[in-house]
Amino acid sequence: AQLTTDVDELVESQPDWSPDGTQIVFSGTSAGANTSDIYMMPADGSAPPSVLVDFGPHDTQPRWSPDGRYIVFNSDILEGIGTDVYIYDLETQTTYAVTNDPRSQDEANDWVR
């Protein structure tokens, strides 16, 4: 499935549907920008996407937790040096580091049940 929004200046990629099917998270890049953020929007398209996580220069590969409370994603806070894995708690709106090595190239792909 291809993710499309009505936001012409936003390039969407790496979508993931919430466990209950009502929301979508994705990595979005504004046209002409060299940065990406994590966005969330209703799966039915009833509202435009909003920035959920603007943590580092490149926030990518968002994935929902099986219970729908958390989003795991990758970010390179120190641009071009390394990638770490983070978890965003939707209830507390807090971001936690899972890995923390500026030289690493850690990437999250999915949750394990």
N, C-alpha and C positions, 0 to 999 in steps of 0.2 A: 504494500500500500504506500502511496505517496502522500506525504503531508503537505497540505497547501493552506495558506492563511491569506487574509486580505491585506496583509502588510507587505507592500511591494518592496520596501527597502530591506526586508529580512530574508536571509537565506536559511532555511530550516534543514536540519539533518539529525540523524540518530534518534528518531522518536521512540517512545516507550509508553504504552497504555497502562493506566493504573489498574490494580487488580480488580476493581469493581467496574472498570470500563468507562468511567465518567470523565476522566482527565487524561491529558497527554503531556508528557514532559519531552523536551527536545533541546538540542544544542542549536543556538541561533547566532548568526553573524550578520551584523548590519552591513548593507551594501557599501563597499569601499573601505570597510574597517578590517583590521588585522587582529581582531579580538572576537571571542565568542562567549556567550553567557548561557545559562540554563533558563529556559522559559517553560511556563505551564499555561495550558488553556483547556477549556471544556472540550471534550471529545466531539460534541455535537456542533461546535463552531459558534455557539451562541454568544461568545465574548472573544475579544481579541486576545492574543497571547500577552502575558505579562512576565517581566523578569522575576524569576524565582531566586536565582543565585548569580551574583556578580562578584566572584571571589578572586579570580586571577585573570591574567590576560587571555587564557584559553581554558574555558570550562567546557568539558566534553563528556560524551558517553553516559548520559544520565540513565539510571535504571531504578525502577520502583522496588521497594522491599515487598515481600509477599503479603505483609499486613497493611501496606499502603501508608505507613507512617513516615518512612524514610526514603530519601533519594541518594543513591551512591553515584559519584561522578569523579572524573579526573580533573586535575587542575595543575597548571605550572605557574605557581606564584612568582617564582624567579624565572621570568621569561627566557626560554631557550636553554635553561640549565637542567631541568629535570621535571618529571611528572609524578605527582603523588595522588593517592586515593583519599577521598573525603566522603563523609556522610552528612547530609542535611536533614535535620529533624523538622518535619512540617509542623508539629505541635508547638515546639519551643522556638522555632525559627533560628536554630543554632547549627553551626557547621563544626564538625569534628574531624580531625585528621586521623586516618586509618594508618597511613604510612607517612614518614617524615624524613626523607633523605633527599636533599636538593640535587644529588647526582643520579638519583634513580630514574627509571623509566617505567614506574609502576602504572598499571592500567587496570581498571575494573571493567569486567564484562557483564557480570550478572550476579545475582544472589544465589546462595546454595541453601536449599531447604533441609 
